[in-house]
Amino acid sequence: MKQLHKSSPTHAPSPAHAPAPKSAKPTRPGPRSWIGYLLREQRLLFVLLGALIASTFFLLRPYLSLTASSHLPDARPLFSFASRSGVPAGFRPPPRRVVVTGGAGFVGSHLVDRLLEQGDSVIVVDNFFTGRKENVAHHLRNPRFELLRHDVVEPILLEVDRIYHLACPASPVHYKYNPIKTYKTNVMGTLNMLGLAKRIGARFLLTSTSEVYGDPLEHPQKETYWGHVNPIGVRSCYDEGKRTAETLTMDYHRGGGVEVRIARIFNTYGPRMCLDDGRVVSNFVAQVCL
């Protein structure tokens, strides 16, 4: 008798229980794919052409600028990548802390305008003997401006990067009014400012005058001309005072290593000039207008 073996029925797995297919991992582009990308549509040719043009520009730039400057005296290269001061051209220098003695005067107030315009922080030191507060009143609300009433004959302690020393009566009417005070301002004031420059390592600028040449025998005067000065005249407080200030400035430079500048200012005129200061241009304007 044959025994029937009943086989259990085989059930196919339901879609709900079917294993999910594994997601394919994203393949990173290999070196061959990058090479293929560059070789398609002549991309490599354009890359090499751009590199060739850039290399040619940088190699020929000095010769091109030299040729342009030889034909055009005022021509400048299109790009400038370096400067003598070590700061890349096109970049403004960092703001400095500056003190201007006599900054409320005629010339000093215009210097203050320029320094603030270029972003420096300015301290004006003035005793208002000839300077006027109105000359710098428009800067009083500027946070980078400070006004000190102080006589440079007395020492002062400041922390600055530059010192512009303009303090001194400059017109005959003013410096002959108190000649001893004028001479002390030129000597003691310059000594104090030079001592400050040496102590804090600041650059120092002295504004001198054409009066250091006295009654010159040479016209026009060169910087190498020593002048023809009367040391005992009524104007000597100013003439000899400025000559002494120049001497002190150069001695501090040679002996103390102070970085100095000397500017000999001749006849100057313009806004904020006093019409009664006794100088040539102001006298001419006063005679014409009055």
Secondary structure as UniProt FT lines:
FT   HELIX           15..17
FT   HELIX           31..39
FT   HELIX           40..42
FT   HELIX           43..71
FT   TURN            73..74
FT   TURN            84..85
FT   TURN            89..90
FT   STRAND          97..101
FT   TURN            102..104
FT   HELIX           106..117
FT   TURN            118..119
FT   STRAND          121..126
FT   HELIX           133..135
FT   HELIX           137..139
FT   TURN            140..141
FT   TURN            143..144
FT   STRAND          145..149
FT   TURN            152..153
FT   STRAND          162..165
FT   HELIX           172..175
FT   TURN            176..177
FT   HELIX           179..184
FT   HELIX           185..189
FT   HELIX           190..200
FT   STRAND          203..209
FT   HELIX           210..213
FT   TURN            223..224
FT   TURN            231..232
FT   TURN            234..235
FT   HELIX           236..256
FT   STRAND          260..265
FT   TURN            271..272
FT   TURN            275..276
FT   HELIX           280..289
//
